[in-house]
């Protein structure tokens, strides 16, 4: 029984969870630390992992039109079911999630058609 406990403790120690992002980190810094590996620096999702996981292209008119700000925030906060997108609610503050959602929305600044943008444009 003790051997099982020790084996579980060792396994847990070998795979630490990612550290939370510093609360003063800006949206671009957070994106670069946590998101660009799948979504790419340009938000197009054309990275090796992005193609493998079929992540959305944040610059596309389709994404910008079909995803509300609340849906983007929910995906960041709670992850996306049946995908590799993990939740960040335990790693980012609500303000950081809000800023990151705005950063994701900004990838489509020139595409138009956002459902509920915070900058006052209408769909």
Residue pairs with C-beta under 8 A, 6 or more apart in sequence:
18 91
19 91
20 90
20 91
20 92
21 29
21 30
21 33
21 34
21 91
21 92
21 96
23 93
23 96
25 33
25 96
26 99
27 96
27 99
27 100
27 102
27 103
28 103
30 92
30 96
30 99
30 100
30 103
31 39
31 100
31 103
31 104
32 41
34 88
34 91
35 100
36 47
37 47
37 49
38 45
38 47
38 49
38 50
38 53
38 55
38 84
38 85
39 45
39 47
39 50
39 55
39 58
40 46
40 47
40 50
42 59
42 107
43 57
43 58
43 59
43 104
43 107
44 50
44 57
44 58
44 59
45 51
45 54
45 55
45 56
45 57
45 58
46 57
49 55
49 84
53 83
53 84
53 85
55 85
56 63
56 67
57 63
58 64
58 104
58 107
58 108
59 107
59 108
59 111
60 108
60 111
61 108
61 111
61 112
61 113
63 108
64 105
64 108
64 111
64 112
64 113
64 114
65 113
65 114
65 115
65 123
66 115
67 115
68 115
68 116
69 101
69 102
69 105
69 114
69 115
69 116
69 117
69 118
70 116
72 101
72 104
72 105
73 97
73 98
73 101
75 85
76 88
76 92
76 97
76 100
76 101
76 104
77 87
77 88
77 89
77 97
78 87
78 89
79 85
79 86
79 87
79 88
88 97
89 97
92 100
102 118
105 114
105 117
105 118
108 114
112 121
113 123
114 121
114 123
115 123
116 123
